[in-house]
Amino acid sequence: MESPREENSYVHFHGADHKGRILMVLSSPAISGQTGWPIGFWASELTHPLHAFQEAGYEVELASTEGGKVVMDAFSDPTDKSGYSAHDVISLGFMQLDWFDQLLENTSKLTDIDPDRFDAIFLVGGQGPMYTFKGNTYLERLFVSFYEAQKPSAAVCHSTTLLLEARKINGELLVVGKTWTGFANAEEDFADQAVGQKIQPYRIEDQAMKLKNTTFKVAAPFSSYAITDGNLITGQQQNSGATVARMVIEQLNKSKG
């Protein structure tokens, strides 16, 4: 089996026809103001979509809010002593590969990204985005630039916090007139109960419900649920990442005829 070609923060399988390039954006390492834990990205929300994109022939570049090394949330690490994600064999497989470790060590800095080089954008969730994506006007503008260029613009789980404030060039919230999803209150309840404290500083579903002229929908807790509304594609949580990726791939394949 051929190994993937790697250069800085992107990877592509030689065995697949090259169809285009996708930007995946992760949170740089942060500290939770609620728990005091080191936080970052959720492993499966990177690895499952990455696997889908590679198999479909799309090159992927990783960027983060600060560039450089990124870290996965402990509970998303399949080797973590909690055992919370021990079932995640896809992430476990990637973690055995040197080139994957190098990707996580050397992400591009968000402000160095040229959106014209990419066919789609995919925001990876986790605990970090609630701090590093929230209020990040540069990331908001970058995401909107993809959206307004009619490129697939995807976000999953807590990365959808960006959509609470991201505005189009005309000043209107991007989600006005859109149906979308993100981490649900029922899932926050489960997580809080599992660790015995409130984890997040606010809840995406609560905040989304306060917005006018938009529809925020959720399915059963931790089900694979994703919504396509035009070129905005959103996923509810970590079990939705591969579904969102397939929706992105479907749109890209259609656009390329």
C-alpha positions, 0 to 999 in steps of 0.5 A: 500500500502506498504511503500518503504524500506529505508536505507541511500540513497537508496530505493526499493518497497517491492511490486516488485521483486528485480531485481538489483540496479541502481546508480543515480548521482546528482549534489550537490548544487552550485551557477551559475556563470552566474545568481548567482542563487542557482542551483542543479538537475532538479526534474523530471529528478530524480523523473520520472526515479526513479518512473520507476525504482521502478515500475520495481523492481530495487533498487535505490541509490542516490549519489552526487558529494559531498554527503549529501543534494541535492537541486532541481533547483527552476524552476523544483520545482512544488510548485515554484511561477514561475509555470514553473513545476506546471504540474509535479505531479510525482515530487509533489507526491514524495515531500509529502513523508518523505522518499523521503525528507530523500533521498535528505538529505542523498545522498552518496558521489561519491568517496565512491561508489563501482561500482561493487554493481550496475547494471547501472548508471544514471546521473541526469541533471539540472543546477548544472551539468554544473558546478559540472560534467564539468571537474569532472574526478572522475565522468568521470572515474566512468561513463566509468567504468560502460560503459566498464563493458557493464552495461547500462550507461545513462545521460539526459539533461545537465548531458550529459556535462560529455560526452564532455570529458569522455575518455575510458581507451585507451584515446579515447573519449567515444562518438567516434563512438556513436550517442547521444543527450543532451540539445539542442540549441533551448531549451537553446534559449527558457530558456534564453528568458524566464528569460531574460538572458543567463543561461548557461556558454556554450552549450552542442550542440555547444561543441558536434558539435566540436567533431570529429567522433561522432554524436550528434542529437536532436529532436523537442524542449522539446519532449521526445527524447532518444537514445540507442547506445550500452549500452550508453543511452542519453536523450535530456531534462527533458521530456526524463527522463522516456524514458531513464529509460525504455531503461535502464530497457529494457537492464537490463531485457535482460541481466538477461535473 
